[in-house]
Amino acid sequence: MARLIRNLFSLRQCKCLFVSVLLVCAVMVLVALKLHPDLVKAPFYHEVSSSALTSKGKSQIPSSSKETGDVQSPNGDSDWTDNVQFLPHTESAVMSTAGSQPVKNYDAFATQNLENVVNSGPIYYHQKVPNYIPDNPVARGDISPVETQGFVRPIGQLPSNIYLSQDTASFTQKDTPVFVPDRRLVHFDLKGAPPKIDYLQQLIPLIVQLGGTGLLIEYEDMFPYEGVLKSISASNHYTRAEIRSLLNVAEAYKIEVIPLVQTFGHLEYALKLPQFSHLRENPAVPQAVCPSQNASFVLIQNLVDQIMSMHEGIKYLHIGCDEVFHMAECAICSLKPKDDLFLSHVHRVASYVSSKYKVKPIIWDDMLRHMTAATLDDAKLGDLVEPMVWVYAEDVYRFAGSYVFDRYAQVFPSFWISSAFKGAFGETLIVPDVSRHLENNLNWLDVGRTESSKFRQGLRGIAITGWQRYDHFSNLCELLPAAIPSLAVNLLTTSRGYYNQSLAPSLYKALSCQKAPRYEKIPDLRTSRSDRFLHEKMTMCFFPGAPFFKSTARILRLEKEIEEYAILTTKRKGWLTDYSVRHNYSSPARIDELLRDLPYLSGSLNAVAKQTMDMLKNIFDVHTISEWMEQKLLPLFEKLDRIQMDAATLRLQKYWPVRPLKLFDQWQQYGLHFNHFFNVNETQSSTHN
């Protein structure tokens, strides 16, 4: 037989045959792994949120579905959990990583495996796990861009750099580890660029569709004050009929309204005026009232009374009290501790509000964070006000640590939290960074779920703020229509408790997006920042204000082009610099080269300005449109105008002096006296000869 084989196959042929068999086997293995990647996957226990790992975790579900066990969204949709799957935490026996022996104590087993994953250390929300799963798994090479759509951020106490897979076991209502605040307020900041009432009315159905339950309305100087407060109102303030029509629409959609009136700091809109300037804590700064003057409290009473006159039947009134930068600066207040001044004033205002109008006052919490529980308890604020903890950065615990909630829980029965969908990452931005706001809101869901159990009455709700100015004197932030996609993403996320593929139909339906393949997937805001403003994603969506939102992409591109052109022509190139203009000394031919792109940029900017006016005329009045264009577009016009005028001046020159050019004669303004070091007359004489 051996001889027969040797006759049929040579040794070299046998080797080739053997190698061929190995190659065929290898290809088969690769195909099998491609089709069934789970064959080599160990159970992914860190795909489960912390509440799914311990029987102590309690899932938060809408009250309408607690008894029936049906999974429903707050607005009645049934698709929001279809694709969400978590490992069940109620099974008495779960297979071990070996896949052969059932684990009797699943809770202990899963928790142990999670701790092993994070270097055998305890798991805290604010603890970053180094060298485990980077922020971008695509860049790391573990997953392909196609696979990123199956990963979302976990809800619970897991570190924020651990991802949650949807491709796991079955999903049931009682296994849901999501956390949804009962109240979800959208903040209308009207002190900056007040939209027309009919535009705000258009947004209310959208807010309801996305899961919002209320509005936090900050009127400031847009409220139609009367009597002694009449001078406070802006000249383009809303009428009482307009406000009443907005409140009627909110009532029709069963939207709760909570007005916000500042009662300590951020009272610039009143204190800037001569008739109220004597109430300033610091005479030179119209930021905060002096709490030692009884006239200050009279002003606060009038503000509250007039706001409440148009908001009868409300349950809450937000009385502000954040960022009181100036305290204990007047002669009387400087004799008292700042904390005592603040707490006594808040107690006085809150007592007035609660006793006269039977509403619960809400205050921003930043002025309380450094105070001890004993200090807060001694001030008797516990049953008088409810704190709203606000942090707009991604890492919430960095600015409001867990100890803050520990202290508050000892004093207050319940609390509020506040995130943002715009007006938080730059005083002069044109469009919000949706990815950063999404991280902020997702982290707040984690914090709310973790901290709410410390309070006797839990978490009252979340307010998603949309600041239009950082304060009364600041420039405009992102306009409201430019932030609607950010509002939609973040409101839907907080209303459902997570951000993943199952939100796509609800998101795009609410934003009136056309049916297209691009709208089958949720925006990739977690693993990629390439479209963090959603300009590319929302090109075929038609929500209220969509034309202006889309135009912001062109405005940003044009702004960048003009900035780069200005730097190129006036700094990098050597013929249109400040020195060239100052001495009127340059090459006409070179000037012509530098002006080659100027007509294109000027024409593009002029077209954008006209389009902006047309797109905003139905949303804002002429004052707001002009202010926004003056702050965002006018500097670009001025840059191009200066280049054109300087170039025209240089082009008029027909003859040029011999070198060296005339000495700069204004050095003395900067303390530099050239005649102390050089004999200018001798130098000039030598040059002339």
C-alpha positions, 0 to 999 in steps of 0.5 A: 500500500505504501509503495502504491501511495508512493507511486501515485503521489510524490512527497512534494505532492503530499505536502501540497495536499496537506497544506490545501486541507489546512487552508480549507479548514481555516476558511471554514472556521473563519466563515463560521465565526463571521456568521456566528461570532457568539461562538467565541464570546463569553457571556458579556456580564458587564452589558447589564446595568447595576440594577440588573445585578442585584435584587436591591435595584428598583426599576422605574416605570411609568405609573400607567403601566405598573399594574398592567405590566405592559411596556408603554411610553409616556405618550402611548407609543409601543415601539420604544422598548422593542429592540432593547434587551437586557440579561434577566436578573430574576432567574434563579439559575444562570449558566456560568461562563463555561456554559455547562453548569448553572449558577445558583446565586446569579446576583453574587456571580454577576457582581463578582464578574463585573468587579473582575472586569474593572480590576477587582475594584468597587464600581462607582458611577463617577469612577473612570475605569482606565485601560478598559473600554476607551471612549471610542471602540471604533478607534480602538479597533475592537468593533467596526463602525457598522457594529457601533449602532448596537451599543449604547450607554448603560443606565445605572452605576456602571462607569460611563465608558462601559457599553451596553449591547442590545443583542442579549436575552429577552426583555420584560417589563419587570427587568427594565433597569431604566430610570425616567423622572416623573416630571420632564420640564423644558426650559423656555428662557425668554430674556434673550431672544424671545420667540413669537408666541405662535412659534412657542405654541408650535413647539408644545405638541412637539414637546408632548410627542417627545415625552415632555410633561411641563414648561419652566418659563423664565420671562424676565423683562419680557413679562408685561409688568404694570404699576411700579414695575412697568419700567422693567418690561422690555419695549417689545415685551409680550402682551398679557393676551399673548401669554394667556394664549400660550398658557391655554395651549399648554393647558390643552396639551396637559402641560404643567407650567412652572414660572421662574422669577429671580428673587436674589441674584440675576436681577440686572433687568431691574437693578440696572434702572435708576429707580431701582439702583439703590437696592443693589448690594454693590452700587457698581454692579446691578446683579443682586439685591441687598437683602438688608433693605426692606425695599428689596423685599417689596420689589420681590413681592411685586415681581412674584405677585404679578407673575402669579396673577397670570399663573393661577392654579400652579403647584410650583414657583421657581424663585431662582436664587442662583449665582448670587455673586455679590453678598455681604458687600454693603455696610450693613450686610458686611457685618453678617456671614454670607450664608446667614444672609442668603438663607434668611433671604431665601426663607423670607421669600419662600415663606411669602410665596408658600403662605400667600399662594399655597405653592411649593417654591423651587430654588437653584442649589449652587449656593447651598452645596458648600453648606452642611446639613446642620446649617440647612436644617437650622435655616428651616428650609427642609419643608419650605423649598425644594432644591434643583441641582443643576450641572451642565457638564458631562461629569455631573458628580465632578460638580455635585458629588454624591456627598451633596445629595447625602446632605440634601437628603437629610434636610429635604424630602425631595429634589429636582435635577437640571440638565441642558439642551443648549446655552451651556458650552459657550456664551456665543455658540451658534448651534449646540453640540448635541453629543455633549448635551446627550452625555450630560442628560444620560449622566443625570439619569444615572445620578437621579436613579442612584441618588433618588432612593436617599430622599423620602419622596424621591426625585421630583423631576428634571428640567432641561434648560435652554439658556438664551443668555448667560445673564442679562448683559451677555450676548446671545447663545444658540437660538431656539430653532437651531437647538430643536434637534438637541432638544428632541434627542435629549428630551426623548432620552430622558423620557425613555431612560436611555439612548439606543436604536429603538428611539429612531422611529419616535425621534424622526417622526417627531422631527417630521423627517422624510422616510429614507434609509438614513432615518432607520438608525439613531444618530451616532453621538456616542462613538463618533463626533463627526456630526455632533451638531446633526447637520448631516443627519437632519437635512431631510427633516422639517420641524419648526425652525428647520430652515434656520437650523440647516443654514447654521451649517453654512454659516459656520463654514463661511465663518471659518472660510472668512477667518482663514482668509483674514489670517492668510491675507493680513498675517501669513502673507507679507503685503497686507499686514498692519505694517503694510497699511500703517506705512502705505507700502506694498506691491499692487500686483501682490494686493490683486492676488490677495483680493482674488477670493474677496468677491466670492466671500462677500457675495456668500456672506451677503446671501447668507445674511438675506436668507437669515432675515427671511428664515427668522422673520416668522420666529422672532421680531426685528430686534432679535434678528438684528441683534443676532446678525450684529453679533454673529454676521457683522464681525464677518462683514467688518473683516472683509470691509477692512481688507477691501478698504486697506487694499484700496488705499494701498492700491492708490499709491503710485510712488514709494519712498526709499528705505528705511521707512519712517520710524513708528512715532507712537512707541512712547504709549507703551513706555518705549522711548527710542530717542533714549537709546538711539540718536534719531537725528544722526540716523535720519541725517546719515540715511538722507546723505 
